Amino acid sequence: MTLDAHVVVQRGSLGVDVEFSVGDGEVLAVLGPNGAGKSTVLRVLAGLLPADAGRVVVDQDVWDSADRHVPAHQRSLGMVFQDHLLFPHLSITENVAFGLRSRGMRKATARATAEPWLDRVGLADLGDRRPGELSGGQAQRAALARALVGDPRVLLLDEPLSALDARTRLAVRAELHRHLSDYAGSAVLVTHDPIDAMALADRVVVVEDGRVVQAGTPAEIARRPRTDYVARLVGLVLLPGTGAGAQVALDGGGLVAVAEDAAGPVFAAIRPESVALYLERPAGSPRNVWPLRLVAATPHGSVVRCDLDGEVPLTADVTATSFAELGLAPGVAVWASVKASEIAVYDR
């Protein structure tokens, strides 16, 4: 592994204790809600914030430990910030070349090194412009070129797409993915957006309240979330309980019938599109049917996402037409049904 990090920091009431490793050519996403400690971890990796304990080791070179702290300017790293942070008084070429110049490289050589990177990020014709003359997407491409021009051993990206509008974000995300695929060092992406994490990262570490609560590939995280936060991000309702054969007794009360036998502490995960809503108890004998109450309804793409409260709290996606025909509104009592075969069950 190129980067081996264990970051321990106390910031006010938040204690951060996060550990991970990142290999050569690998992209690790640190995903979590605002205030979880993600940016604190990144600042320690960058040398901008001293850790209280732990270590940061890159290629067996110790950057942080109990008795050593390498200053930020002496670390072989590139960093892309949320708001690009280009120098407004310098041209784009000079911005990209700035890190090289600060390490003592001659101006002409630094500019010559920067220019191919401007071409790689699609800014070859804009090198003489100032940052204020660029669009948000162009400025972030320039920031990426600045971070990569020195061939750093570690690349840090702090919410690099969050300041962009939706259309620009799609284009820059695709371009960033291409550059990260070619990058030979270790990359760490901090984000609260699951789409960025899933699209750009080889592995994901989920941080909540300063601790790692789940780690794995994007597919593993999406398929088997282990906290309610992660489940909500990937569009699942997560119900903890105890398996007993073909049913799960939920921790909060209620029973859920499942298609496969389960035993011991488990999660039952239900997708909103698997939940069917009725104004009266459905006919027949469905194995899973519960009386619930609609507490909130929010447009969600082409459907209306309905939050339901009751013995088995659920979220359901219904079409706008069905929502209107059923006369749904907050406070309305409904029956919810889910096929046992639509419920995923896995160990806690």
Short mmCIF file of the C-alpha atoms (twelve columns), coordinates in Angstrom:
data_MODEL
# 
_entry.id   MODEL 
# 
loop_
_atom_site.group_PDB 
_atom_site.id 
_atom_site.type_symbol 
_atom_site.label_atom_id 
_atom_site.label_alt_id 
_atom_site.label_comp_id 
_atom_site.label_asym_id 
_atom_site.label_seq_id 
_atom_site.Cartn_x 
_atom_site.Cartn_y 
_atom_site.Cartn_z 
_atom_site.pdbx_PDB_model_num 
ATOM 1   C CA . MET A 1   0.000   0.000   0.000   1 
ATOM 2   C CA . THR A 2   1.298   3.475   -0.889  1 
ATOM 3   C CA . LEU A 3   -0.681  5.399   1.746   1 
ATOM 4   C CA . ASP A 4   -1.281  4.011   5.223   1 
ATOM 5   C CA . ALA A 5   -3.170  6.360   7.535   1 
ATOM 6   C CA . HIS A 6   -4.562  6.301   11.054  1 
ATOM 7   C CA . VAL A 7   -5.906  9.733   11.938  1 
ATOM 8   C CA . VAL A 8   -6.815  10.562  15.538  1 
ATOM 9   C CA . VAL A 9   -7.992  14.127  16.225  1 
ATOM 10  C CA . GLN A 10  -10.239 15.782  18.807  1 
ATOM 11  C CA . ARG A 11  -12.073 18.785  17.304  1 
ATOM 12  C CA . GLY A 12  -14.337 20.302  19.948  1 
ATOM 13  C CA . SER A 13  -16.964 17.700  20.796  1 
ATOM 14  C CA . LEU A 14  -16.109 15.531  17.778  1 
ATOM 15  C CA . GLY A 15  -13.499 12.829  18.213  1 
ATOM 16  C CA . VAL A 16  -12.111 11.515  14.920  1 
ATOM 17  C CA . ASP A 17  -10.502 8.076   14.775  1 
ATOM 18  C CA . VAL A 18  -10.264 6.874   11.174  1 
ATOM 19  C CA . GLU A 19  -7.932  4.274   9.691   1 
ATOM 20  C CA . PHE A 20  -7.442  3.156   6.066   1 
ATOM 21  C CA . SER A 21  -4.873  2.259   3.407   1 
ATOM 22  C CA . VAL A 22  -4.769  3.187   -0.286  1 
ATOM 23  C CA . GLY A 23  -2.727  1.356   -2.903  1 
ATOM 24  C CA . ASP A 24  -0.911  2.501   -6.041  1 
ATOM 25  C CA . GLY A 25  -3.374  3.609   -8.700  1 
ATOM 26  C CA . GLU A 26  -6.308  3.254   -6.299  1 
ATOM 27  C CA . VAL A 27  -9.017  5.820   -5.528  1 
ATOM 28  C CA . LEU A 28  -10.526 5.722   -2.037  1 
ATOM 29  C CA . ALA A 29  -13.682 7.730   -1.310  1 
ATOM 30  C CA . VAL A 30  -14.288 8.927   2.242   1 
ATOM 31  C CA . LEU A 31  -18.071 9.297   2.288   1 
ATOM 32  C CA . GLY A 32  -20.157 10.746  5.088   1 
ATOM 33  C CA . PRO A 33  -22.594 13.472  6.156   1 
ATOM 34  C CA . ASN A 34  -21.553 17.026  6.951   1 
ATOM 35  C CA . GLY A 35  -19.775 17.191  10.287  1 
ATOM 36  C CA . ALA A 36  -18.701 13.532  10.237  1 
ATOM 37  C CA . GLY A 37  -14.979 14.391  10.249  1 
ATOM 38  C CA . LYS A 38  -14.167 13.818  6.570   1 
ATOM 39  C CA . SER A 39  -12.459 17.151  5.922   1 
ATOM 40  C CA . THR A 40  -10.553 16.843  9.209   1 
ATOM 41  C CA . VAL A 41  -9.046  13.596  7.934   1 
ATOM 42  C CA . LEU A 42  -8.089  15.261  4.650   1 
ATOM 43  C CA . ARG A 43  -6.476  18.225  6.399   1 
ATOM 44  C CA . VAL A 44  -4.328  15.869  8.474   1 
ATOM 45  C CA . LEU A 45  -3.243  13.985  5.345   1 
ATOM 46  C CA . ALA A 46  -2.337  17.303  3.722   1 
ATOM 47  C CA . GLY A 47  -0.295  18.447  6.723   1 
ATOM 48  C CA . LEU A 48  -2.618  21.400  7.350   1 
ATOM 49  C CA . LEU A 49  -3.769  20.092  10.730  1 
ATOM 50  C CA . PRO A 50  -1.619  18.221  13.269  1 
ATOM 51  C CA . ALA A 51  -3.041  14.927  14.480  1 
ATOM 52  C CA . ASP A 52  -3.332  14.172  18.187  1 
ATOM 53  C CA . ALA A 53  -2.251  10.585  17.577  1 
ATOM 54  C CA . GLY A 54  -1.940  7.981   14.837  1 
ATOM 55  C CA . ARG A 55  0.262   7.975   11.772  1 
ATOM 56  C CA . VAL A 56  0.453   8.878   8.083   1 
ATOM 57  C CA . VAL A 57  2.966   6.845   6.078   1 
ATOM 58  C CA . VAL A 58  3.548   7.118   2.316   1 
ATOM 59  C CA . ASP A 59  5.850   4.584   0.639   1 
ATOM 60  C CA . GLN A 60  7.410   3.886   4.067   1 
ATOM 61  C CA . ASP A 61  8.115   7.620   4.421   1 
ATOM 62  C CA . VAL A 62  6.585   8.833   7.701   1 
ATOM 63  C CA . TRP A 63  4.626   12.081  7.291   1 
ATOM 64  C CA . ASP A 64  2.948   12.015  10.705  1 
ATOM 65  C CA . SER A 65  3.655   10.062  13.874  1 
ATOM 66  C CA . ALA A 66  4.090   10.649  17.600  1 
ATOM 67  C CA . ASP A 67  7.486   12.294  17.053  1 
ATOM 68  C CA . ARG A 68  7.388   13.511  13.442  1 
ATOM 69  C CA . HIS A 69  5.327   15.985  11.414  1 
ATOM 70  C CA . VAL A 70  6.276   16.806  7.834   1 
ATOM 71  C CA . PRO A 71  5.039   20.312  6.871   1 
ATOM 72  C CA . ALA A 72  2.499   20.548  4.070   1 
ATOM 73  C CA . HIS A 73  4.928   22.132  1.592   1 
ATOM 74  C CA . GLN A 74  7.347   19.235  2.017   1 
ATOM 75  C CA . ARG A 75  4.779   16.509  1.259   1 
ATOM 76  C CA . SER A 76  4.575   15.009  -2.222  1 
ATOM 77  C CA . LEU A 77  0.881   15.648  -2.699  1 
ATOM 78  C CA . GLY A 78  -1.575  17.498  -4.875  1 
ATOM 79  C CA . MET A 79  -4.879  18.849  -3.599  1 
ATOM 80  C CA . VAL A 80  -8.084  19.884  -5.352  1 
ATOM 81  C CA . PHE A 81  -10.397 22.044  -3.229  1 
ATOM 82  C CA . GLN A 82  -14.159 22.486  -3.461  1 
ATOM 83  C CA . ASP A 83  -13.871 26.047  -4.791  1 
ATOM 84  C CA . HIS A 84  -10.670 25.457  -6.834  1 
ATOM 85  C CA . LEU A 85  -8.822  28.289  -4.973  1 
ATOM 86  C CA . LEU A 86  -6.883  29.540  -7.993  1 
ATOM 87  C CA . PHE A 87  -4.854  32.718  -7.552  1 
ATOM 88  C CA . PRO A 88  -7.000  35.439  -9.181  1 
ATOM 89  C CA . HIS A 89  -4.029  37.635  -10.159 1 
ATOM 90  C CA . LEU A 90  -2.187  34.849  -12.037 1 
ATOM 91  C CA . SER A 91  -2.916  33.418  -15.456 1 
ATOM 92  C CA . ILE A 92  -4.144  29.835  -15.687 1 
ATOM 93  C CA . THR A 93  -0.723  28.685  -16.882 1 
ATOM 94  C CA . GLU A 94  0.938   30.466  -13.959 1 
ATOM 95  C CA . ASN A 95  -1.558  28.899  -11.558 1 
ATOM 96  C CA . VAL A 96  -0.800  25.404  -12.817 1 
ATOM 97  C CA . ALA A 97  2.930   26.093  -12.679 1 
ATOM 98  C CA . PHE A 98  2.811   27.676  -9.209  1 
ATOM 99  C CA . GLY A 99  3.653   24.528  -7.248  1 
ATOM 100 C CA . LEU A 100 6.634   23.818  -9.477  1 
ATOM 101 C CA . ARG A 101 7.884   27.385  -9.081  1 
ATOM 102 C CA . SER A 102 7.503   27.213  -5.284  1 
ATOM 103 C CA . ARG A 103 9.837   24.199  -5.294  1 
ATOM 104 C CA . GLY A 104 12.508  26.155  -7.102  1 
ATOM 105 C CA . MET A 105 11.886  25.269  -10.742 1 
ATOM 106 C CA . ARG A 106 12.808  28.007  -13.231 1 
ATOM 107 C CA . LYS A 107 9.860   29.961  -14.630 1 
ATOM 108 C CA . ALA A 108 10.321  28.876  -18.247 1 
ATOM 109 C CA . THR A 109 10.689  25.228  -17.276 1 
ATOM 110 C CA . ALA A 110 7.649   25.360  -14.996 1 
ATOM 111 C CA . ARG A 111 5.504   26.905  -17.736 1 
ATOM 112 C CA . ALA A 112 6.718   24.324  -20.243 1 
ATOM 113 C CA . THR A 113 5.782   21.560  -17.800 1 
ATOM 114 C CA . ALA A 114 2.366   23.079  -17.113 1 
ATOM 115 C CA . GLU A 115 1.302   23.543  -20.734 1 
ATOM 116 C CA . PRO A 116 0.871   19.828  -21.598 1 
ATOM 117 C CA . TRP A 117 -1.352  19.479  -18.538 1 
ATOM 118 C CA . LEU A 118 -3.533  22.341  -19.718 1 
ATOM 119 C CA . ASP A 119 -3.923  20.456  -22.974 1 
ATOM 120 C CA . ARG A 120 -4.825  17.235  -21.113 1 
ATOM 121 C CA . VAL A 121 -7.660  18.959  -19.234 1 
ATOM 122 C CA . GLY A 122 -8.938  20.783  -22.315 1 
ATOM 123 C CA . LEU A 123 -7.628  24.269  -21.465 1 
ATOM 124 C CA . ALA A 124 -4.784  24.569  -23.971 1 
ATOM 125 C CA . ASP A 125 -6.252  27.731  -25.516 1 
ATOM 126 C CA . LEU A 126 -7.048  29.389  -22.178 1 
ATOM 127 C CA . GLY A 127 -3.632  29.462  -20.512 1 
ATOM 128 C CA . ASP A 128 -3.311  33.248  -20.699 1 
ATOM 129 C CA . ARG A 129 -6.689  33.933  -19.088 1 
ATOM 130 C CA . ARG A 130 -7.283  34.743  -15.429 1 
ATOM 131 C CA . PRO A 131 -9.477  32.509  -13.235 1 
ATOM 132 C CA . GLY A 132 -12.288 35.081  -13.246 1 
ATOM 133 C CA . GLU A 133 -12.645 34.567  -17.007 1 
ATOM 134 C CA . LEU A 134 -13.309 30.831  -16.695 1 
ATOM 135 C CA . SER A 135 -16.497 28.907  -16.013 1 
ATOM 136 C CA . GLY A 136 -16.755 26.861  -12.836 1 
ATOM 137 C CA . GLY A 137 -16.009 23.646  -14.704 1 
ATOM 138 C CA . GLN A 138 -12.979 25.144  -16.451 1 
ATOM 139 C CA . ALA A 139 -11.621 26.491  -13.152 1 
ATOM 140 C CA . GLN A 140 -11.926 23.068  -11.532 1 
ATOM 141 C CA . ARG A 141 -10.105 21.491  -14.479 1 
ATOM 142 C CA . ALA A 142 -7.306  24.001  -13.975 1 
ATOM 143 C CA . ALA A 143 -7.187  23.111  -10.277 1 
ATOM 144 C CA . LEU A 144 -6.884  19.428  -11.189 1 
ATOM 145 C CA . ALA A 145 -4.021  20.180  -13.574 1 
ATOM 146 C CA . ARG A 146 -2.287  22.182  -10.836 1 
ATOM 147 C CA . ALA A 147 -2.632  19.248  -8.438  1 
ATOM 148 C CA . LEU A 148 -1.251  16.679  -10.884 1 
ATOM 149 C CA . VAL A 149 1.485   18.632  -12.650 1 
ATOM 150 C CA . GLY A 150 4.127   17.773  -10.061 1 
ATOM 151 C CA . ASP A 151 3.445   14.007  -10.282 1 
ATOM 152 C CA . PRO A 152 2.558   13.752  -6.557  1 
ATOM 153 C CA . ARG A 153 2.572   10.479  -4.666  1 
ATOM 154 C CA . VAL A 154 -0.798  11.342  -3.091  1 
ATOM 155 C CA . LEU A 155 -3.761  13.203  -4.603  1 
ATOM 156 C CA . LEU A 156 -6.393  14.666  -2.262  1 
ATOM 157 C CA . LEU A 157 -9.787  15.848  -3.528  1 
ATOM 158 C CA . ASP A 158 -12.064 17.781  -1.160  1 
ATOM 159 C CA . GLU A 159 -15.651 17.795  -2.515  1 
ATOM 160 C CA . PRO A 160 -14.252 18.661  -5.982  1 
ATOM 161 C CA . LEU A 161 -17.645 18.683  -7.751  1 
ATOM 162 C CA . SER A 162 -19.985 20.133  -5.139  1 
ATOM 163 C CA . ALA A 163 -19.707 23.756  -6.339  1 
ATOM 164 C CA . LEU A 164 -20.653 22.905  -9.939  1 
ATOM 165 C CA . ASP A 165 -24.116 23.001  -11.491 1 
ATOM 166 C CA . ALA A 166 -25.726 19.678  -12.412 1 
ATOM 167 C CA . ARG A 167 -24.853 19.694  -16.117 1 
ATOM 168 C CA . THR A 168 -21.252 20.813  -15.590 1 
ATOM 169 C CA . ARG A 169 -20.894 18.277  -12.810 1 
ATOM 170 C CA . LEU A 170 -21.663 15.393  -15.163 1 
ATOM 171 C CA . ALA A 171 -19.005 16.480  -17.643 1 
ATOM 172 C CA . VAL A 172 -16.328 17.205  -15.044 1 
ATOM 173 C CA . ARG A 173 -17.072 13.943  -13.201 1 
ATOM 174 C CA . ALA A 174 -16.494 11.974  -16.412 1 
ATOM 175 C CA . GLU A 175 -13.266 13.836  -17.088 1 
ATOM 176 C CA . LEU A 176 -12.083 13.433  -13.504 1 
ATOM 177 C CA . HIS A 177 -12.730 9.696   -13.740 1 
ATOM 178 C CA . ARG A 178 -10.508 9.527   -16.822 1 
ATOM 179 C CA . HIS A 179 -7.636  11.360  -15.121 1 
ATOM 180 C CA . LEU A 180 -7.939  9.321   -11.933 1 
ATOM 181 C CA . SER A 181 -7.769  6.146   -14.014 1 
ATOM 182 C CA . ASP A 182 -4.392  7.293   -15.365 1 
ATOM 183 C CA . TYR A 183 -3.044  8.455   -11.999 1 
ATOM 184 C CA . ALA A 184 -0.334  6.148   -10.620 1 
ATOM 185 C CA . GLY A 185 -0.341  7.339   -7.000  1 
ATOM 186 C CA . SER A 186 -2.858  7.061   -4.160  1 
ATOM 187 C CA . ALA A 187 -5.987  9.227   -4.426  1 
ATOM 188 C CA . VAL A 188 -8.351  10.116  -1.563  1 
ATOM 189 C CA . LEU A 189 -11.706 11.690  -2.432  1 
ATOM 190 C CA . VAL A 190 -13.777 13.281  0.334   1 
ATOM 191 C CA . THR A 191 -17.464 13.683  -0.525  1 
ATOM 192 C CA . HIS A 192 -20.989 13.609  0.885   1 
ATOM 193 C CA . ASP A 193 -22.391 12.674  -2.541  1 
ATOM 194 C CA . PRO A 194 -22.844 8.906   -3.032  1 
ATOM 195 C CA . ILE A 195 -22.916 9.302   -6.818  1 
ATOM 196 C CA . ASP A 196 -19.438 10.860  -6.829  1 
ATOM 197 C CA . ALA A 197 -18.173 8.110   -4.531  1 
ATOM 198 C CA . MET A 198 -19.720 5.293   -6.552  1 
ATOM 199 C CA . ALA A 199 -18.631 6.730   -9.919  1 
ATOM 200 C CA . LEU A 200 -15.049 7.680   -9.052  1 
ATOM 201 C CA . ALA A 201 -13.798 5.354   -6.321  1 
ATOM 202 C CA . ASP A 202 -12.427 1.822   -6.287  1 
ATOM 203 C CA . ARG A 203 -13.236 1.524   -2.575  1 
ATOM 204 C CA . VAL A 204 -15.401 3.502   -0.163  1 
ATOM 205 C CA . VAL A 205 -14.941 4.227   3.537   1 
ATOM 206 C CA . VAL A 206 -18.100 5.549   5.211   1 
ATOM 207 C CA . VAL A 207 -17.485 7.853   8.187   1 
ATOM 208 C CA . GLU A 208 -20.135 8.856   10.733  1 
ATOM 209 C CA . ASP A 209 -19.428 10.776  13.943  1 
ATOM 210 C CA . GLY A 210 -15.689 10.475  13.393  1 
ATOM 211 C CA . ARG A 211 -15.640 6.677   12.995  1 
ATOM 212 C CA . VAL A 212 -15.571 4.249   10.077  1 
ATOM 213 C CA . VAL A 213 -18.931 2.473   10.034  1 
ATOM 214 C CA . GLN A 214 -18.539 0.598   6.758   1 
ATOM 215 C CA . ALA A 215 -15.869 -0.065  4.138   1 
ATOM 216 C CA . GLY A 216 -15.842 -1.923  0.840   1 
ATOM 217 C CA . THR A 217 -16.259 -1.574  -2.891  1 
ATOM 218 C CA . PRO A 218 -19.017 0.715   -4.167  1 
ATOM 219 C CA . ALA A 219 -21.073 -2.351  -5.118  1 
ATOM 220 C CA . GLU A 220 -20.687 -3.877  -1.645  1 
ATOM 221 C CA . ILE A 221 -21.676 -0.636  0.056   1 
ATOM 222 C CA . ALA A 222 -24.749 -0.207  -2.149  1 
ATOM 223 C CA . ARG A 223 -25.826 -3.838  -1.882  1 
ATOM 224 C CA . ARG A 224 -25.424 -4.255  1.873   1 
ATOM 225 C CA . PRO A 225 -25.540 -0.947  3.771   1 
ATOM 226 C CA . ARG A 226 -24.837 -1.247  7.480   1 
ATOM 227 C CA . THR A 227 -26.257 2.026   8.830   1 
ATOM 228 C CA . ASP A 228 -29.446 3.958   8.190   1 
ATOM 229 C CA . TYR A 229 -27.402 6.839   6.717   1 
ATOM 230 C CA . VAL A 230 -25.823 4.590   4.086   1 
ATOM 231 C CA . ALA A 231 -29.125 2.880   3.362   1 
ATOM 232 C CA . ARG A 232 -30.828 6.215   2.727   1 
ATOM 233 C CA . LEU A 233 -27.993 7.265   0.428   1 
ATOM 234 C CA . VAL A 234 -28.421 4.227   -1.782  1 
ATOM 235 C CA . GLY A 235 -32.231 4.308   -1.624  1 
ATOM 236 C CA . LEU A 236 -32.951 1.515   0.855   1 
ATOM 237 C CA . VAL A 237 -34.897 1.230   4.085   1 
ATOM 238 C CA . LEU A 238 -32.789 -0.669  6.625   1 
ATOM 239 C CA . LEU A 239 -34.625 -2.584  9.339   1 
ATOM 240 C CA . PRO A 240 -32.488 -4.216  12.060  1 
ATOM 241 C CA . GLY A 241 -33.901 -7.300  13.718  1 
ATOM 242 C CA . THR A 242 -33.392 -10.932 14.656  1 
ATOM 243 C CA . GLY A 243 -33.914 -13.746 12.179  1 
ATOM 244 C CA . ALA A 244 -35.967 -16.779 13.115  1 
ATOM 245 C CA . GLY A 245 -36.506 -18.992 10.110  1 
ATOM 246 C CA . ALA A 246 -38.539 -17.302 7.388   1 
ATOM 247 C CA . GLN A 247 -39.217 -14.149 9.359   1 
ATOM 248 C CA . VAL A 248 -37.357 -11.300 11.051  1 
ATOM 249 C CA . ALA A 249 -38.508 -9.855  14.367  1 
ATOM 250 C CA . LEU A 250 -37.608 -6.175  14.136  1 
ATOM 251 C CA . ASP A 251 -35.810 -4.439  16.995  1 
ATOM 252 C CA . GLY A 252 -38.493 -1.754  16.979  1 
ATOM 253 C CA . GLY A 253 -41.346 -4.249  16.955  1 
ATOM 254 C CA . GLY A 254 -43.160 -5.897  14.079  1 
ATOM 255 C CA . LEU A 255 -42.451 -8.940  11.933  1 
ATOM 256 C CA . VAL A 256 -41.159 -9.147  8.369   1 
ATOM 257 C CA . ALA A 257 -41.567 -12.316 6.295   1 
ATOM 258 C CA . VAL A 258 -38.538 -13.153 4.128   1 
ATOM 259 C CA . ALA A 259 -37.900 -15.636 1.342   1 
ATOM 260 C CA . GLU A 260 -34.839 -17.309 2.878   1 
ATOM 261 C CA . ASP A 261 -34.235 -18.583 6.374   1 
ATOM 262 C CA . ALA A 262 -32.433 -16.133 8.661   1 
ATOM 263 C CA . ALA A 263 -30.928 -16.538 12.110  1 
ATOM 264 C CA . GLY A 264 -29.496 -14.167 14.708  1 
ATOM 265 C CA . PRO A 265 -28.950 -10.411 14.325  1 
ATOM 266 C CA . VAL A 266 -29.681 -9.351  10.746  1 
ATOM 267 C CA . PHE A 267 -30.661 -6.417  8.574   1 
ATOM 268 C CA . ALA A 268 -33.749 -6.522  6.354   1 
ATOM 269 C CA . ALA A 269 -33.323 -4.092  3.446   1 
ATOM 270 C CA . ILE A 270 -36.288 -2.928  1.366   1 
ATOM 271 C CA . ARG A 271 -36.210 -0.768  -1.747  1 
ATOM 272 C CA . PRO A 272 -38.891 1.965   -2.022  1 
ATOM 273 C CA . GLU A 273 -39.994 0.687   -5.424  1 
ATOM 274 C CA . SER A 274 -40.815 -2.699  -3.848  1 
ATOM 275 C CA . VAL A 275 -43.473 -1.182  -1.578  1 
ATOM 276 C CA . ALA A 276 -47.080 -1.178  -2.837  1 
ATOM 277 C CA . LEU A 277 -49.649 1.131   -1.232  1 
ATOM 278 C CA . TYR A 278 -53.407 0.622   -0.839  1 
ATOM 279 C CA . LEU A 279 -56.228 2.538   0.821   1 
ATOM 280 C CA . GLU A 280 -57.790 -0.734  2.037   1 
ATOM 281 C CA . ARG A 281 -56.155 -3.964  3.130   1 
ATOM 282 C CA . PRO A 282 -55.201 -5.831  -0.076  1 
ATOM 283 C CA . ALA A 283 -57.178 -8.942  -0.942  1 
ATOM 284 C CA . GLY A 284 -55.651 -12.391 -0.711  1 
ATOM 285 C CA . SER A 285 -53.069 -13.323 1.864   1 
ATOM 286 C CA . PRO A 286 -49.847 -11.406 1.262   1 
ATOM 287 C CA . ARG A 287 -47.193 -12.371 3.783   1 
ATOM 288 C CA . ASN A 288 -46.145 -8.777  4.401   1 
ATOM 289 C CA . VAL A 289 -48.893 -6.213  4.881   1 
ATOM 290 C CA . TRP A 290 -48.923 -3.436  7.466   1 
ATOM 291 C CA . PRO A 291 -51.199 -0.487  8.334   1 
ATOM 292 C CA . LEU A 292 -49.127 2.700   8.158   1 
ATOM 293 C CA . ARG A 293 -49.585 6.459   7.962   1 
ATOM 294 C CA . LEU A 294 -48.101 8.777   5.348   1 
ATOM 295 C CA . VAL A 295 -45.975 11.390  7.117   1 
ATOM 296 C CA . ALA A 296 -44.214 13.091  4.191   1 
ATOM 297 C CA . ALA A 297 -44.252 13.097  0.383   1 
ATOM 298 C CA . THR A 298 -41.466 14.468  -1.809  1 
ATOM 299 C CA . PRO A 299 -41.065 14.531  -5.614  1 
ATOM 300 C CA . HIS A 300 -38.148 12.253  -6.438  1 
ATOM 301 C CA . GLY A 301 -37.350 12.163  -10.145 1 
ATOM 302 C CA . SER A 302 -40.301 10.618  -11.955 1 
ATOM 303 C CA . VAL A 303 -41.992 9.374   -8.754  1 
ATOM 304 C CA . VAL A 304 -43.239 10.668  -5.417  1 
ATOM 305 C CA . ARG A 305 -41.244 9.342   -2.452  1 
ATOM 306 C CA . CYS A 306 -43.552 8.634   0.485   1 
ATOM 307 C CA . ASP A 307 -42.260 8.298   4.050   1 
ATOM 308 C CA . LEU A 308 -44.484 6.007   6.112   1 
ATOM 309 C CA . ASP A 309 -44.656 5.560   9.870   1 
ATOM 310 C CA . GLY A 310 -46.063 2.708   11.899  1 
ATOM 311 C CA . GLU A 311 -45.154 -0.732  13.165  1 
ATOM 312 C CA . VAL A 312 -42.750 -1.211  10.220  1 
ATOM 313 C CA . PRO A 313 -41.566 2.222   9.025   1 
ATOM 314 C CA . LEU A 314 -41.040 2.255   5.276   1 
ATOM 315 C CA . THR A 315 -40.409 4.470   2.274   1 
ATOM 316 C CA . ALA A 316 -42.418 3.907   -0.905  1 
ATOM 317 C CA . ASP A 317 -42.017 5.253   -4.430  1 
ATOM 318 C CA . VAL A 318 -45.288 5.752   -6.319  1 
ATOM 319 C CA . THR A 319 -45.993 7.423   -9.615  1 
ATOM 320 C CA . ALA A 320 -47.494 10.894  -9.563  1 
ATOM 321 C CA . THR A 321 -50.636 9.459   -11.200 1 
ATOM 322 C CA . SER A 322 -51.067 6.814   -8.494  1 
ATOM 323 C CA . PHE A 323 -50.367 9.376   -5.796  1 
ATOM 324 C CA . ALA A 324 -53.207 11.546  -7.100  1 
ATOM 325 C CA . GLU A 325 -55.639 8.670   -7.749  1 
ATOM 326 C CA . LEU A 326 -55.162 7.342   -4.212  1 
ATOM 327 C CA . GLY A 327 -55.703 10.824  -2.793  1 
ATOM 328 C CA . LEU A 328 -52.494 10.572  -0.793  1 
ATOM 329 C CA . ALA A 329 -51.397 13.372  1.520   1 
ATOM 330 C CA . PRO A 330 -49.548 13.614  4.827   1 
ATOM 331 C CA . GLY A 331 -51.697 12.068  7.550   1 
ATOM 332 C CA . VAL A 332 -53.555 9.635   5.292   1 
ATOM 333 C CA . ALA A 333 -53.779 6.028   6.551   1 
ATOM 334 C CA . VAL A 334 -52.631 3.393   4.049   1 
ATOM 335 C CA . TRP A 335 -51.801 -0.300  3.823   1 
ATOM 336 C CA . ALA A 336 -48.323 -1.217  2.621   1 
ATOM 337 C CA . SER A 337 -47.367 -4.561  1.131   1 
ATOM 338 C CA . VAL A 338 -43.954 -5.991  0.160   1 
ATOM 339 C CA . LYS A 339 -43.261 -9.392  -1.380  1 
ATOM 340 C CA . ALA A 340 -40.965 -11.557 0.757   1 
ATOM 341 C CA . SER A 341 -38.801 -12.203 -2.312  1 
ATOM 342 C CA . GLU A 342 -38.156 -8.440  -2.596  1 
ATOM 343 C CA . ILE A 343 -36.526 -8.194  0.840   1 
ATOM 344 C CA . ALA A 344 -32.759 -8.648  1.176   1 
ATOM 345 C CA . VAL A 345 -31.536 -10.114 4.465   1 
ATOM 346 C CA . TYR A 346 -27.927 -10.208 5.678   1 
ATOM 347 C CA . ASP A 347 -26.012 -10.500 8.930   1 
ATOM 348 C CA . ARG A 348 -25.423 -7.441  11.072  1 
# 
